[in-house]
Amino acid sequence: MIDDAVLERLVREAADSIEVPAGAAEQIVAARNADAPPARLRRAHRPPQSAKPGPVLTLAGALAALVGLIVGVAAVFGSGGGGLQGPSAPNAASRPSPPTTVYPDAAPTAGVAGSEIQSRAEAVPGAAPPGASRTLPAEVIKTGSVDLLVAHDALQLVVTGLARIATGDGGFVAASTARGDVTLRVPAARFETTVDQVLKLGTPISVTTSARDASSQYVDLKARMQVLLVARALYEQILRRAQTTDDLLGVKSQIAVLQGQIEQLQGQLQVWDDQIIYSTLSVHVTERAAS
Amino acid sequence: MGKRGLGPQPESDDLERWLEQGYNAAFRTAYLILHNPHDAEEAVQEAFLRAWRFRASVPPGEGVRPWMYRVVVNACLSKLRSERTGRERRVPVDGESALPPSPAPGPEEGAESGELRRHVVAALAGLPEHLRVVVVLRYYAGLSEREIGTVIHRRPGTVKSRIHEAKLRLGTDPVLAEYRPVILVAAGGRGPE
């Protein structure tokens, strides 16, 4: 086994020899100022993609073929197609409590019960909270940022007002600091109304909002999830007919791999669901100086 | 184990200062995970903008460094997931590398050093994703097992076993296995960036 100190030295020397792109930091600042997704700035610098379908696309085709095969097999064995359905949608009142802190693009799956993730991932419009945006024609992620100038000594009052607006719109305060940085999460359908109400609490210094259509990625994730669920159901059928220990272990291993992939996708879908259903509004409140 | 600077004090409201303090370490971390300069650049851009947007949400008691690494690693993992969907290509084409293409031999550094560094980066890229991330966070970023656990949402014991497995795998690489600590002693240790 390689020695700790040796590995540290090797990794650090290798890392230090990596050339950092010039001007990248300035582009991030420019993206912040323009409130534009950074990827748009970088696309032009990427080399042209090959027109030849990549291996993943080939894999997608293979998975599509697998779905056909599985559906056929399911029909033959009379499975009823239950594996495609997933668990039933959760009650609207069972939505997990709002988090007290916000993790940008928090890593999925860890610490969350699989059934809960599954329920959220498979959520239907009826399961969305009051005023949520699942009835929108597209899966849109809305975000915004507001800088507010308020009267001297009014900071606490305004922060309380922000919380009242968020809860009144069916949302919640995701984070708040004593310095006047407040992050509100509100149902997407109420996002614009929330922004309007927030602006009335003080003198707006800057207001930026953005909406990103995530439909294609979302649909793709859902499709991949269904393929995996079907594949797992098929392996579970095979498992029940396994005759030898080798067969049993082999099939269980395949199910474990699929389960890992399913949980990863569930985590991603949970993040997407969260971002789509609840828009994020970051508010920075500044008090005027005492006169 | 020295720690790489990534992330300023949470009180800082100056994005330029955040970038000045943390961009290089963030980019190199992302490059070691993604093995592609374009993806690394995009991931770090996204990470910094997300971190900036949610700068008020550093969890109490967690510390800004693990939090920033968490944002960067999540952006990298998101890239890897995008790659798996077929939307993006991760493997660099010819001539695309953040490593110097032809290390100029000097009095203190020969071509062998450059080749070794390339080999190390390639060896890391050959590790499974879950092992590569912990190795980068441990041996480049200098995070503790507990901090890495915070970043990747795993227990310190899991982190420890992953590091162990990664070291076992890297130890089977003949080039890395032949690298002797005597060179380490001659060159001296490194401090934080």
Interface residues (C-beta under 8 A of the other chain):
Chain A: M1 I2 D3 D4 A5 V6 L7 E8 R9 L10 V11 R12 E13 A14 A15 D16 S17 I18 E19 V20 P21 A24 A25 Q27 I28 V29 A31 R32 P37 P38 A39 L41 R42 H45 R46 P47 Q49 S50 G54 V56 L57 L59 A60 T101 V102 Y103 P104 D105 A106 A107 T109 A110 G111 T143 S145 A174 A175 S176 T177 R179 D181 V182 T183 Q217 D220 R224 Q264 Q268 T280 S282
Chain B: M1 E11 L15 E16 L19 E20 Y23 N24 F27 R28 T29 Y31 L32 P37 H38 E41 E42 V44 Q45 E46 A47 F48 L49 R50 A51 W52 R53 F54 R55 A56 S57 V58 P59 P60 R70 V71 V73 N74 A75 L77 S78 R81 E83 R84 T85 G86 R89 V93 E96 A98 L99 P100 P103 S113 G114 L116 R117 R118 V120 V121 L124 V135 V136 Y139 Y140 I152 H153 R154 H164 K167 L168 L170 G171 L176 A177 Y179 R180 P181 L184 A187 R190
